Amino acid sequence: MAIELTDELIELERAAWTEQQENRLTVETAQRVQAAITAHAEATGQPRYEIERELKRVVRHPAEDEDQGDD
């Protein structure tokens, strides 16, 4: 099953990832991302864990998507 992500989820995760890399991730940012993931899972019927995993992959390892397009 392909996991569907929204632009909003990606932007929230990007903000959290930036904060984390700069060693300034706040509880509020982390909670905002987790709440959005949970709401998206409930709205789409997709597994929450799978959404979070795919979201982190897309944000933290974007080169993997580029590599797959070369086939």
Predicted model as a PDB file, atoms N, CA, C, CB and O in Angstrom, pLDDT in the B-factor column:
MODEL        1                                                                  
ATOM      1  N   MET A   1       0.844  -1.171   0.000  1.00 68.00           N  
ATOM      2  CA  MET A   1       0.000   0.000   0.000  1.00 68.00           C  
ATOM      3  C   MET A   1       0.895   1.241   0.000  1.00 68.00           C  
ATOM      4  CB  MET A   1      -0.963  -0.006   1.221  1.00 68.00           C  
ATOM      5  O   MET A   1       1.828   1.341   0.797  1.00 68.00           O  
ATOM      6  N   ALA A   2       0.610   2.170  -0.884  1.00 89.00           N  
ATOM      7  CA  ALA A   2       1.340   3.428  -0.937  1.00 89.00           C  
ATOM      8  C   ALA A   2       0.792   4.365   0.133  1.00 89.00           C  
ATOM      9  CB  ALA A   2       1.237   4.074  -2.347  1.00 89.00           C  
ATOM     10  O   ALA A   2      -0.418   4.561   0.244  1.00 89.00           O  
ATOM     11  N   ILE A   3       1.679   4.927   0.901  1.00 93.00           N  
ATOM     12  CA  ILE A   3       1.280   5.856   1.965  1.00 93.00           C  
ATOM     13  C   ILE A   3       1.130   7.243   1.366  1.00 93.00           C  
ATOM     14  CB  ILE A   3       2.318   5.865   3.134  1.00 93.00           C  
ATOM     15  O   ILE A   3       2.037   7.752   0.707  1.00 93.00           O  
ATOM     16  N   GLU A   4      -0.016   7.842   1.602  1.00 92.00           N  
ATOM     17  CA  GLU A   4      -0.296   9.185   1.101  1.00 92.00           C  
ATOM     18  C   GLU A   4       0.051  10.209   2.175  1.00 92.00           C  
ATOM     19  CB  GLU A   4      -1.783   9.320   0.674  1.00 92.00           C  
ATOM     20  O   GLU A   4      -0.362  10.089   3.328  1.00 92.00           O  
ATOM     21  N   LEU A   5       0.821  11.222   1.771  1.00 96.00           N  
ATOM     22  CA  LEU A   5       1.198  12.304   2.678  1.00 96.00           C  
ATOM     23  C   LEU A   5       0.682  13.614   2.124  1.00 96.00           C  
ATOM     24  CB  LEU A   5       2.733  12.360   2.879  1.00 96.00           C  
ATOM     25  O   LEU A   5       0.567  13.787   0.911  1.00 96.00           O  
ATOM     26  N   THR A   6       0.373  14.536   3.020  1.00 96.00           N  
ATOM     27  CA  THR A   6      -0.053  15.864   2.586  1.00 96.00           C  
ATOM     28  C   THR A   6       1.132  16.827   2.653  1.00 96.00           C  
ATOM     29  CB  THR A   6      -1.230  16.381   3.459  1.00 96.00           C  
ATOM     30  O   THR A   6       2.117  16.581   3.348  1.00 96.00           O  
ATOM     31  N   ASP A   7       1.012  17.914   1.923  1.00 97.00           N  
ATOM     32  CA  ASP A   7       2.052  18.948   1.973  1.00 97.00           C  
ATOM     33  C   ASP A   7       2.197  19.491   3.391  1.00 97.00           C  
ATOM     34  CB  ASP A   7       1.724  20.098   0.995  1.00 97.00           C  
ATOM     35  O   ASP A   7       3.303  19.799   3.836  1.00 97.00           O  
ATOM     36  N   GLU A   8       1.075  19.604   4.096  1.00 97.00           N  
ATOM     37  CA  GLU A   8       1.113  20.106   5.473  1.00 97.00           C  
ATOM     38  C   GLU A   8       1.948  19.197   6.371  1.00 97.00           C  
ATOM     39  CB  GLU A   8      -0.308  20.232   6.034  1.00 97.00           C  
ATOM     40  O   GLU A   8       2.762  19.681   7.158  1.00 97.00           O  
ATOM     41  N   LEU A   9       1.750  17.884   6.257  1.00 97.00           N  
ATOM     42  CA  LEU A   9       2.536  16.946   7.058  1.00 97.00           C  
ATOM     43  C   LEU A   9       4.018  17.076   6.748  1.00 97.00           C  
ATOM     44  CB  LEU A   9       2.074  15.511   6.810  1.00 97.00           C  
ATOM     45  O   LEU A   9       4.851  17.089   7.654  1.00 97.00           O  
ATOM     46  N   ILE A  10       4.340  17.171   5.467  1.00 97.00           N  
ATOM     47  CA  ILE A  10       5.740  17.273   5.057  1.00 97.00           C  
ATOM     48  C   ILE A  10       6.364  18.548   5.603  1.00 97.00           C  
ATOM     49  CB  ILE A  10       5.862  17.235   3.526  1.00 97.00           C  
ATOM     50  O   ILE A  10       7.494  18.523   6.091  1.00 97.00           O  
ATOM     51  N   GLU A  11       5.649  19.653   5.529  1.00 97.00           N  
ATOM     52  CA  GLU A  11       6.178  20.917   6.037  1.00 97.00           C  
ATOM     53  C   GLU A  11       6.360  20.881   7.557  1.00 97.00           C  
ATOM     54  CB  GLU A  11       5.251  22.070   5.648  1.00 97.00           C  
ATOM     55  O   GLU A  11       7.350  21.400   8.073  1.00 97.00           O  
ATOM     56  N   LEU A  12       5.416  20.276   8.274  1.00 97.00           N  
ATOM     57  CA  LEU A  12       5.557  20.157   9.728  1.00 97.00           C  
ATOM     58  C   LEU A  12       6.782  19.321  10.087  1.00 97.00           C  
ATOM     59  CB  LEU A  12       4.292  19.533  10.344  1.00 97.00           C  
ATOM     60  O   LEU A  12       7.546  19.683  10.982  1.00 97.00           O  
ATOM     61  N   GLU A  13       6.965  18.213   9.394  1.00 98.00           N  
ATOM     62  CA  GLU A  13       8.114  17.349   9.664  1.00 98.00           C  
ATOM     63  C   GLU A  13       9.421  18.040   9.286  1.00 98.00           C  
ATOM     64  CB  GLU A  13       7.979  16.026   8.901  1.00 98.00           C  
ATOM     65  O   GLU A  13      10.422  17.897   9.988  1.00 98.00           O  
ATOM     66  N   ARG A  14       9.420  18.784   8.190  1.00 97.00           N  
ATOM     67  CA  ARG A  14      10.631  19.533   7.813  1.00 97.00           C  
ATOM     68  C   ARG A  14      11.017  20.534   8.901  1.00 97.00           C  
ATOM     69  CB  ARG A  14      10.416  20.269   6.473  1.00 97.00           C  
ATOM     70  O   ARG A  14      12.193  20.676   9.237  1.00 97.00           O  
ATOM     71  N   ALA A  15      10.024  21.218   9.441  1.00 97.00           N  
ATOM     72  CA  ALA A  15      10.299  22.183  10.515  1.00 97.00           C  
ATOM     73  C   ALA A  15      10.865  21.468  11.737  1.00 97.00           C  
ATOM     74  CB  ALA A  15       9.015  22.957  10.898  1.00 97.00           C  
ATOM     75  O   ALA A  15      11.826  21.941  12.345  1.00 97.00           O  
ATOM     76  N   ALA A  16      10.278  20.341  12.095  1.00 97.00           N  
ATOM     77  CA  ALA A  16      10.754  19.584  13.251  1.00 97.00           C  
ATOM     78  C   ALA A  16      12.162  19.052  13.009  1.00 97.00           C  
ATOM     79  CB  ALA A  16       9.798  18.427  13.564  1.00 97.00           C  
ATOM     80  O   ALA A  16      13.003  19.085  13.908  1.00 97.00           O  
ATOM     81  N   TRP A  17      12.423  18.561  11.797  1.00 97.00           N  
ATOM     82  CA  TRP A  17      13.736  18.015  11.466  1.00 97.00           C  
ATOM     83  C   TRP A  17      14.794  19.116  11.517  1.00 97.00           C  
ATOM     84  CB  TRP A  17      13.714  17.353  10.072  1.00 97.00           C  
ATOM     85  O   TRP A  17      15.905  18.888  11.993  1.00 97.00           O  
ATOM     86  N   THR A  18      14.454  20.299  11.030  1.00 97.00           N  
ATOM     87  CA  THR A  18      15.381  21.432  11.084  1.00 97.00           C  
ATOM     88  C   THR A  18      15.694  21.784  12.535  1.00 97.00           C  
ATOM     89  CB  THR A  18      14.791  22.660  10.347  1.00 97.00           C  
ATOM     90  O   THR A  18      16.852  21.977  12.902  1.00 97.00           O  
ATOM     91  N   GLU A  19      14.659  21.862  13.344  1.00 97.00           N  
ATOM     92  CA  GLU A  19      14.872  22.160  14.768  1.00 97.00           C  
ATOM     93  C   GLU A  19      15.734  21.091  15.422  1.00 97.00           C  
ATOM     94  CB  GLU A  19      13.526  22.272  15.505  1.00 97.00           C  
ATOM     95  O   GLU A  19      16.621  21.399  16.218  1.00 97.00           O  
ATOM     96  N   GLN A  20      15.473  19.847  15.085  1.00 97.00           N  
ATOM     97  CA  GLN A  20      16.233  18.750  15.686  1.00 97.00           C  
ATOM     98  C   GLN A  20      17.701  18.823  15.289  1.00 97.00           C  
ATOM     99  CB  GLN A  20      15.642  17.398  15.272  1.00 97.00           C  
ATOM    100  O   GLN A  20      18.580  18.624  16.129  1.00 97.00           O  
ATOM    101  N   GLN A  21      17.973  19.101  14.036  1.00 97.00           N  
ATOM    102  CA  GLN A  21      19.356  19.204  13.579  1.00 97.00           C  
ATOM    103  C   GLN A  21      20.085  20.376  14.236  1.00 97.00           C  
ATOM    104  CB  GLN A  21      19.397  19.352  12.064  1.00 97.00           C  
ATOM    105  O   GLN A  21      21.297  20.323  14.445  1.00 97.00           O  
ATOM    106  N   GLU A  22      19.350  21.417  14.554  1.00 97.00           N  
ATOM    107  CA  GLU A  22      19.934  22.588  15.206  1.00 97.00           C  
ATOM    108  C   GLU A  22      19.894  22.480  16.731  1.00 97.00           C  
ATOM    109  CB  GLU A  22      19.206  23.846  14.762  1.00 97.00           C  
ATOM    110  O   GLU A  22      20.194  23.438  17.443  1.00 97.00           O  
ATOM    111  N   ASN A  23      19.519  21.295  17.214  1.00 97.00           N  
ATOM    112  CA  ASN A  23      19.452  21.017  18.650  1.00 97.00           C  
ATOM    113  C   ASN A  23      18.532  21.983  19.383  1.00 97.00           C  
ATOM    114  CB  ASN A  23      20.839  21.079  19.255  1.00 97.00           C  
ATOM    115  O   ASN A  23      18.849  22.448  20.478  1.00 97.00           O  
ATOM    116  N   ARG A  24      17.393  22.279  18.773  1.00 97.00           N  
ATOM    117  CA  ARG A  24      16.437  23.194  19.404  1.00 97.00           C  
ATOM    118  C   ARG A  24      14.988  22.726  19.217  1.00 97.00           C  
ATOM    119  CB  ARG A  24      16.604  24.603  18.830  1.00 97.00           C  
ATOM    120  O   ARG A  24      14.063  23.538  19.232  1.00 97.00           O  
ATOM    121  N   LEU A  25      14.799  21.417  19.043  1.00 97.00           N  
ATOM    122  CA  LEU A  25      13.451  20.878  18.886  1.00 97.00           C  
ATOM    123  C   LEU A  25      12.663  21.105  20.167  1.00 97.00           C  
ATOM    124  CB  LEU A  25      13.492  19.372  18.530  1.00 97.00           C  
ATOM    125  O   LEU A  25      13.116  20.755  21.257  1.00 97.00           O  
ATOM    126  N   THR A  26      11.476  21.694  20.025  1.00 96.00           N  
ATOM    127  CA  THR A  26      10.638  21.957  21.187  1.00 96.00           C  
ATOM    128  C   THR A  26       9.568  20.877  21.315  1.00 96.00           C  
ATOM    129  CB  THR A  26       9.990  23.352  21.086  1.00 96.00           C  
ATOM    130  O   THR A  26       9.217  20.203  20.346  1.00 96.00           O  
ATOM    131  N   VAL A  27       9.072  20.738  22.511  1.00 97.00           N  
ATOM    132  CA  VAL A  27       7.981  19.798  22.762  1.00 97.00           C  
ATOM    133  C   VAL A  27       6.772  20.194  21.918  1.00 97.00           C  
ATOM    134  CB  VAL A  27       7.610  19.764  24.274  1.00 97.00           C  
ATOM    135  O   VAL A  27       6.082  19.329  21.379  1.00 97.00           O  
ATOM    136  N   GLU A  28       6.518  21.474  21.804  1.00 97.00           N  
ATOM    137  CA  GLU A  28       5.363  21.955  21.039  1.00 97.00           C  
ATOM    138  C   GLU A  28       5.456  21.543  19.575  1.00 97.00           C  
ATOM    139  CB  GLU A  28       5.251  23.479  21.145  1.00 97.00           C  
ATOM    140  O   GLU A  28       4.463  21.109  18.990  1.00 97.00           O  
ATOM    141  N   THR A  29       6.635  21.673  18.981  1.00 97.00           N  
ATOM    142  CA  THR A  29       6.804  21.280  17.579  1.00 97.00           C  
ATOM    143  C   THR A  29       6.605  19.780  17.430  1.00 97.00           C  
ATOM    144  CB  THR A  29       8.200  21.690  17.056  1.00 97.00           C  
ATOM    145  O   THR A  29       5.907  19.333  16.521  1.00 97.00           O  
ATOM    146  N   ALA A  30       7.206  19.010  18.307  1.00 97.00           N  
ATOM    147  CA  ALA A  30       7.074  17.553  18.245  1.00 97.00           C  
ATOM    148  C   ALA A  30       5.616  17.126  18.423  1.00 97.00           C  
ATOM    149  CB  ALA A  30       7.954  16.890  19.317  1.00 97.00           C  
ATOM    150  O   ALA A  30       5.142  16.235  17.718  1.00 97.00           O  
ATOM    151  N   GLN A  31       4.916  17.747  19.346  1.00 98.00           N  
ATOM    152  CA  GLN A  31       3.504  17.418  19.572  1.00 98.00           C  
ATOM    153  C   GLN A  31       2.652  17.792  18.367  1.00 98.00           C  
ATOM    154  CB  GLN A  31       2.980  18.133  20.823  1.00 98.00           C  
ATOM    155  O   GLN A  31       1.716  17.069  18.026  1.00 98.00           O  
ATOM    156  N   ARG A  32       2.958  18.897  17.728  1.00 97.00           N  
ATOM    157  CA  ARG A  32       2.214  19.336  16.553  1.00 97.00           C  
ATOM    158  C   ARG A  32       2.347  18.306  15.420  1.00 97.00           C  
ATOM    159  CB  ARG A  32       2.714  20.725  16.085  1.00 97.00           C  
ATOM    160  O   ARG A  32       1.368  17.974  14.751  1.00 97.00           O  
ATOM    161  N   VAL A  33       3.562  17.812  15.222  1.00 98.00           N  
ATOM    162  CA  VAL A  33       3.788  16.802  14.185  1.00 98.00           C  
ATOM    163  C   VAL A  33       3.041  15.517  14.532  1.00 98.00           C  
ATOM    164  CB  VAL A  33       5.301  16.516  14.018  1.00 98.00           C  
ATOM    165  O   VAL A  33       2.363  14.944  13.678  1.00 98.00           O  
ATOM    166  N   GLN A  34       3.159  15.066  15.766  1.00 98.00           N  
ATOM    167  CA  GLN A  34       2.506  13.824  16.172  1.00 98.00           C  
ATOM    168  C   GLN A  34       0.983  13.923  16.070  1.00 98.00           C  
ATOM    169  CB  GLN A  34       2.908  13.464  17.597  1.00 98.00           C  
ATOM    170  O   GLN A  34       0.326  12.972  15.648  1.00 98.00           O  
ATOM    171  N   ALA A  35       0.427  15.060  16.452  1.00 98.00           N  
ATOM    172  CA  ALA A  35      -1.024  15.249  16.354  1.00 98.00           C  
ATOM    173  C   ALA A  35      -1.472  15.233  14.893  1.00 98.00           C  
ATOM    174  CB  ALA A  35      -1.444  16.576  17.025  1.00 98.00           C  
ATOM    175  O   ALA A  35      -2.513  14.662  14.568  1.00 98.00           O  
ATOM    176  N   ALA A  36      -0.697  15.851  14.022  1.00 98.00           N  
ATOM    177  CA  ALA A  36      -1.047  15.872  12.601  1.00 98.00           C  
ATOM    178  C   ALA A  36      -0.966  14.476  11.999  1.00 98.00           C  
ATOM    179  CB  ALA A  36      -0.125  16.829  11.835  1.00 98.00           C  
ATOM    180  O   ALA A  36      -1.805  14.105  11.179  1.00 98.00           O  
ATOM    181  N   ILE A  37       0.031  13.704  12.398  1.00 98.00           N  
ATOM    182  CA  ILE A  37       0.160  12.325  11.908  1.00 98.00           C  
ATOM    183  C   ILE A  37      -1.032  11.497  12.370  1.00 98.00           C  
ATOM    184  CB  ILE A  37       1.484  11.685  12.399  1.00 98.00           C  
ATOM    185  O   ILE A  37      -1.621  10.758  11.581  1.00 98.00           O  
ATOM    186  N   THR A  38      -1.384  11.618  13.635  1.00 98.00           N  
ATOM    187  CA  THR A  38      -2.514  10.864  14.183  1.00 98.00           C  
ATOM    188  C   THR A  38      -3.819  11.240  13.479  1.00 98.00           C  
ATOM    189  CB  THR A  38      -2.639  11.113  15.695  1.00 98.00           C  
ATOM    190  O   THR A  38      -4.604  10.362  13.121  1.00 98.00           O  
ATOM    191  N   ALA A  39      -4.052  12.529  13.282  1.00 98.00           N  
ATOM    192  CA  ALA A  39      -5.274  12.982  12.607  1.00 98.00           C  
ATOM    193  C   ALA A  39      -5.314  12.481  11.173  1.00 98.00           C  
ATOM    194  CB  ALA A  39      -5.371  14.516  12.632  1.00 98.00           C  
ATOM    195  O   ALA A  39      -6.370  12.075  10.687  1.00 98.00           O  
ATOM    196  N   HIS A  40      -4.181  12.506  10.496  1.00 98.00           N  
ATOM    197  CA  HIS A  40      -4.116  12.031   9.105  1.00 98.00           C  
ATOM    198  C   HIS A  40      -4.401  10.529   9.050  1.00 98.00           C  
ATOM    199  CB  HIS A  40      -2.721  12.339   8.480  1.00 98.00           C  
ATOM    200  O   HIS A  40      -5.113  10.062   8.161  1.00 98.00           O  
ATOM    201  N   ALA A  41      -3.854   9.786   9.988  1.00 97.00           N  
ATOM    202  CA  ALA A  41      -4.092   8.340  10.035  1.00 97.00           C  
ATOM    203  C   ALA A  41      -5.572   8.042  10.247  1.00 97.00           C  
ATOM    204  CB  ALA A  41      -3.257   7.692  11.153  1.00 97.00           C  
ATOM    205  O   ALA A  41      -6.136   7.166   9.591  1.00 97.00           O  
ATOM    206  N   GLU A  42      -6.185   8.759  11.150  1.00 97.00           N  
ATOM    207  CA  GLU A  42      -7.607   8.549  11.420  1.00 97.00           C  
ATOM    208  C   GLU A  42      -8.455   8.941  10.219  1.00 97.00           C  
ATOM    209  CB  GLU A  42      -8.042   9.348  12.652  1.00 97.00           C  
ATOM    210  O   GLU A  42      -9.435   8.263   9.909  1.00 97.00           O  
ATOM    211  N   ALA A  43      -8.095  10.024   9.540  1.00 97.00           N  
ATOM    212  CA  ALA A  43      -8.881  10.501   8.398  1.00 97.00           C  
ATOM    213  C   ALA A  43      -8.740   9.613   7.174  1.00 97.00           C  
ATOM    214  CB  ALA A  43      -8.473  11.907   8.043  1.00 97.00           C  
ATOM    215  O   ALA A  43      -9.677   9.491   6.384  1.00 97.00           O  
ATOM    216  N   THR A  44      -7.574   8.990   7.009  1.00 96.00           N  
ATOM    217  CA  THR A  44      -7.326   8.208   5.790  1.00 96.00           C  
ATOM    218  C   THR A  44      -7.392   6.707   5.992  1.00 96.00           C  
ATOM    219  CB  THR A  44      -5.991   8.558   5.233  1.00 96.00           C  
ATOM    220  O   THR A  44      -7.441   5.951   5.022  1.00 96.00           O  
ATOM    221  N   GLY A  45      -7.393   6.267   7.241  1.00 96.00           N  
ATOM    222  CA  GLY A  45      -7.413   4.837   7.517  1.00 96.00           C  
ATOM    223  C   GLY A  45      -6.060   4.171   7.290  1.00 96.00           C  
ATOM    224  O   GLY A  45      -5.966   2.944   7.252  1.00 96.00           O  
ATOM    225  N   GLN A  46      -5.018   4.977   7.141  1.00 96.00           N  
ATOM    226  CA  GLN A  46      -3.673   4.443   6.973  1.00 96.00           C  
ATOM    227  C   GLN A  46      -3.058   4.198   8.354  1.00 96.00           C  
ATOM    228  CB  GLN A  46      -2.788   5.414   6.131  1.00 96.00           C  
ATOM    229  O   GLN A  46      -3.395   4.894   9.312  1.00 96.00           O  
ATOM    230  N   PRO A  47      -2.167   3.222   8.462  1.00 96.00           N  
ATOM    231  CA  PRO A  47      -1.519   2.976   9.760  1.00 96.00           C  
ATOM    232  C   PRO A  47      -0.657   4.166  10.180  1.00 96.00           C  
ATOM    233  CB  PRO A  47      -0.656   1.699   9.697  1.00 96.00           C  
ATOM    234  O   PRO A  47       0.160   4.660   9.402  1.00 96.00           O  
ATOM    235  N   ARG A  48      -0.850   4.614  11.410  1.00 97.00           N  
ATOM    236  CA  ARG A  48      -0.118   5.766  11.925  1.00 97.00           C  
ATOM    237  C   ARG A  48       1.384   5.558  11.846  1.00 97.00           C  
ATOM    238  CB  ARG A  48      -0.524   6.048  13.357  1.00 97.00           C  
ATOM    239  O   ARG A  48       2.116   6.450  11.420  1.00 97.00           O  
ATOM    240  N   TYR A  49       1.844   4.383  12.255  1.00 97.00           N  
ATOM    241  CA  TYR A  49       3.267   4.079  12.240  1.00 97.00           C  
ATOM    242  C   TYR A  49       3.828   4.171  10.823  1.00 97.00           C  
ATOM    243  CB  TYR A  49       3.519   2.686  12.822  1.00 97.00           C  
ATOM    244  O   TYR A  49       4.924   4.694  10.626  1.00 97.00           O  
ATOM    245  N   GLU A  50       3.088   3.670   9.840  1.00 97.00           N  
ATOM    246  CA  GLU A  50       3.550   3.704   8.451  1.00 97.00           C  
ATOM    247  C   GLU A  50       3.609   5.137   7.922  1.00 97.00           C  
ATOM    248  CB  GLU A  50       2.630   2.854   7.562  1.00 97.00           C  
ATOM    249  O   GLU A  50       4.513   5.488   7.164  1.00 97.00           O  
ATOM    250  N   ILE A  51       2.652   5.952   8.322  1.00 98.00           N  
ATOM    251  CA  ILE A  51       2.662   7.362   7.918  1.00 98.00           C  
ATOM    252  C   ILE A  51       3.907   8.042   8.479  1.00 98.00           C  
ATOM    253  CB  ILE A  51       1.373   8.090   8.405  1.00 98.00           C  
ATOM    254  O   ILE A  51       4.614   8.747   7.760  1.00 98.00           O  
ATOM    255  N   GLU A  52       4.166   7.829   9.752  1.00 97.00           N  
ATOM    256  CA  GLU A  52       5.327   8.467  10.375  1.00 97.00           C  
ATOM    257  C   GLU A  52       6.625   7.994   9.729  1.00 97.00           C  
ATOM    258  CB  GLU A  52       5.354   8.175  11.881  1.00 97.00           C  
ATOM    259  O   GLU A  52       7.520   8.799   9.470  1.00 97.00           O  
ATOM    260  N   ARG A  53       6.728   6.714   9.472  1.00 97.00           N  
ATOM    261  CA  ARG A  53       7.938   6.170   8.841  1.00 97.00           C  
ATOM    262  C   ARG A  53       8.157   6.765   7.454  1.00 97.00           C  
ATOM    263  CB  ARG A  53       7.850   4.641   8.745  1.00 97.00           C  
ATOM    264  O   ARG A  53       9.266   7.185   7.125  1.00 97.00           O  
ATOM    265  N   GLU A  54       7.111   6.803   6.645  1.00 96.00           N  
ATOM    266  CA  GLU A  54       7.223   7.352   5.289  1.00 96.00           C  
ATOM    267  C   GLU A  54       7.515   8.846   5.325  1.00 96.00           C  
ATOM    268  CB  GLU A  54       5.936   7.088   4.496  1.00 96.00           C  
ATOM    269  O   GLU A  54       8.305   9.347   4.524  1.00 96.00           O  
ATOM    270  N   LEU A  55       6.885   9.551   6.243  1.00 97.00           N  
ATOM    271  CA  LEU A  55       7.106  10.987   6.378  1.00 97.00           C  
ATOM    272  C   LEU A  55       8.571  11.280   6.705  1.00 97.00           C  
ATOM    273  CB  LEU A  55       6.188  11.569   7.467  1.00 97.00           C  
ATOM    274  O   LEU A  55       9.178  12.166   6.102  1.00 97.00           O  
ATOM    275  N   LYS A  56       9.129  10.548   7.643  1.00 97.00           N  
ATOM    276  CA  LYS A  56      10.530  10.749   8.006  1.00 97.00           C  
ATOM    277  C   LYS A  56      11.446  10.391   6.843  1.00 97.00           C  
ATOM    278  CB  LYS A  56      10.890   9.913   9.240  1.00 97.00           C  
ATOM    279  O   LYS A  56      12.447  11.072   6.617  1.00 97.00           O  
ATOM    280  N   ARG A  57      11.122   9.341   6.106  1.00 96.00           N  
ATOM    281  CA  ARG A  57      11.940   8.951   4.958  1.00 96.00           C  
ATOM    282  C   ARG A  57      11.942  10.050   3.901  1.00 96.00           C  
ATOM    283  CB  ARG A  57      11.429   7.633   4.353  1.00 96.00           C  
ATOM    284  O   ARG A  57      12.996  10.410   3.376  1.00 96.00           O  
ATOM    285  N   VAL A  58      10.764  10.581   3.589  1.00 96.00           N  
ATOM    286  CA  VAL A  58      10.653  11.623   2.568  1.00 96.00           C  
ATOM    287  C   VAL A  58      11.423  12.878   2.969  1.00 96.00           C  
ATOM    288  CB  VAL A  58       9.182  11.969   2.319  1.00 96.00           C  
ATOM    289  O   VAL A  58      12.103  13.482   2.140  1.00 96.00           O  
ATOM    290  N   VAL A  59      11.318  13.268   4.235  1.00 97.00           N  
ATOM    291  CA  VAL A  59      11.958  14.502   4.692  1.00 97.00           C  
ATOM    292  C   VAL A  59      13.458  14.309   4.921  1.00 97.00           C  
ATOM    293  CB  VAL A  59      11.295  14.993   5.979  1.00 97.00           C  
ATOM    294  O   VAL A  59      14.258  15.171   4.556  1.00 97.00           O  
ATOM    295  N   ARG A  60      13.835  13.197   5.516  1.00 94.00           N  
ATOM    296  CA  ARG A  60      15.231  13.022   5.921  1.00 94.00           C  
ATOM    297  C   ARG A  60      16.111  12.380   4.848  1.00 94.00           C  
ATOM    298  CB  ARG A  60      15.286  12.190   7.163  1.00 94.00           C  
ATOM    299  O   ARG A  60      17.335  12.506   4.893  1.00 94.00           O  
ATOM    300  N   HIS A  61      15.497  11.697   3.891  1.00 93.00           N  
ATOM    301  CA  HIS A  61      16.262  10.993   2.859  1.00 93.00           C  
ATOM    302  C   HIS A  61      15.655  11.240   1.476  1.00 93.00           C  
ATOM    303  CB  HIS A  61      16.310   9.479   3.158  1.00 93.00           C  
ATOM    304  O   HIS A  61      15.300  10.284   0.786  1.00 93.00           O  
ATOM    305  N   PRO A  62      15.530  12.492   1.061  1.00 84.00           N  
ATOM    306  CA  PRO A  62      14.881  12.788  -0.226  1.00 84.00           C  
ATOM    307  C   PRO A  62      15.620  12.205  -1.428  1.00 84.00           C  
ATOM    308  CB  PRO A  62      14.758  14.281  -0.401  1.00 84.00           C  
ATOM    309  O   PRO A  62      15.009  12.009  -2.478  1.00 84.00           O  
ATOM    310  N   ALA A  63      16.900  11.927  -1.305  1.00 80.00           N  
ATOM    311  CA  ALA A  63      17.666  11.365  -2.416  1.00 80.00           C  
ATOM    312  C   ALA A  63      17.152   9.985  -2.802  1.00 80.00           C  
ATOM    313  CB  ALA A  63      19.146  11.288  -2.055  1.00 80.00           C  
ATOM    314  O   ALA A  63      17.309   9.581  -3.954  1.00 80.00           O  
ATOM    315  N   GLU A  64      16.548   9.254  -1.883  1.00 70.00           N  
ATOM    316  CA  GLU A  64      15.998   7.933  -2.200  1.00 70.00           C  
ATOM    317  C   GLU A  64      14.909   8.036  -3.251  1.00 70.00           C  
ATOM    318  CB  GLU A  64      15.446   7.264  -0.941  1.00 70.00           C  
ATOM    319  O   GLU A  64      14.809   7.170  -4.120  1.00 70.00           O  
ATOM    320  N   ASP A  65      14.091   9.081  -3.189  1.00 67.00           N  
ATOM    321  CA  ASP A  65      13.053   9.292  -4.198  1.00 67.00           C  
ATOM    322  C   ASP A  65      13.664   9.580  -5.552  1.00 67.00           C  
ATOM    323  CB  ASP A  65      12.131  10.436  -3.789  1.00 67.00           C  
ATOM    324  O   ASP A  65      13.174   9.095  -6.571  1.00 67.00           O  
ATOM    325  N   GLU A  66      14.732  10.365  -5.574  1.00 60.00           N  
ATOM    326  CA  GLU A  66      15.407  10.687  -6.823  1.00 60.00           C  
ATOM    327  C   GLU A  66      16.025   9.450  -7.431  1.00 60.00           C  
ATOM    328  CB  GLU A  66      16.470  11.750  -6.601  1.00 60.00           C  
ATOM    329  O   GLU A  66      15.964   9.267  -8.647  1.00 60.00           O  
ATOM    330  N   ASP A  67      16.623   8.590  -6.611  1.00 59.00           N  
ATOM    331  CA  ASP A  67      17.235   7.365  -7.103  1.00 59.00           C  
ATOM    332  C   ASP A  67      16.215   6.423  -7.729  1.00 59.00           C  
ATOM    333  CB  ASP A  67      17.957   6.663  -5.979  1.00 59.00           C  
ATOM    334  O   ASP A  67      16.514   5.752  -8.716  1.00 59.00           O  
ATOM    335  N   GLN A  68      15.026   6.370  -7.168  1.00 58.00           N  
ATOM    336  CA  GLN A  68      13.982   5.493  -7.693  1.00 58.00           C  
ATOM    337  C   GLN A  68      13.479   5.954  -9.045  1.00 58.00           C  
ATOM    338  CB  GLN A  68      12.830   5.415  -6.723  1.00 58.00           C  
ATOM    339  O   GLN A  68      12.986   5.136  -9.822  1.00 58.00           O  
ATOM    340  N   GLY A  69      13.586   7.229  -9.348  1.00 54.00           N  
ATOM    341  CA  GLY A  69      13.128   7.757 -10.625  1.00 54.00           C  
ATOM    342  C   GLY A  69      14.059   7.444 -11.768  1.00 54.00           C  
ATOM    343  O   GLY A  69      13.712   7.692 -12.923  1.00 54.00           O  
ATOM    344  N   ASP A  70      15.242   6.900 -11.483  1.00 52.00           N  
ATOM    345  CA  ASP A  70      16.232   6.604 -12.513  1.00 52.00           C  
ATOM    346  C   ASP A  70      16.013   5.263 -13.193  1.00 52.00           C  
ATOM    347  CB  ASP A  70      17.601   6.636 -11.918  1.00 52.00           C  
ATOM    348  O   ASP A  70      16.673   4.972 -14.190  1.00 52.00           O  
ATOM    349  N   ASP A  71      15.116   4.448 -12.690  1.00 48.00           N  
ATOM    350  CA  ASP A  71      14.897   3.102 -13.249  1.00 48.00           C  
ATOM    351  C   ASP A  71      14.317   3.136 -14.631  1.00 48.00           C  
ATOM    352  CB  ASP A  71      13.991   2.307 -12.359  1.00 48.00           C  
ATOM    353  O   ASP A  71      14.079   2.085 -15.227  1.00 48.00           O  
TER     354      ASP A  71                                                      
ENDMDL                                                                          
END                                                                             
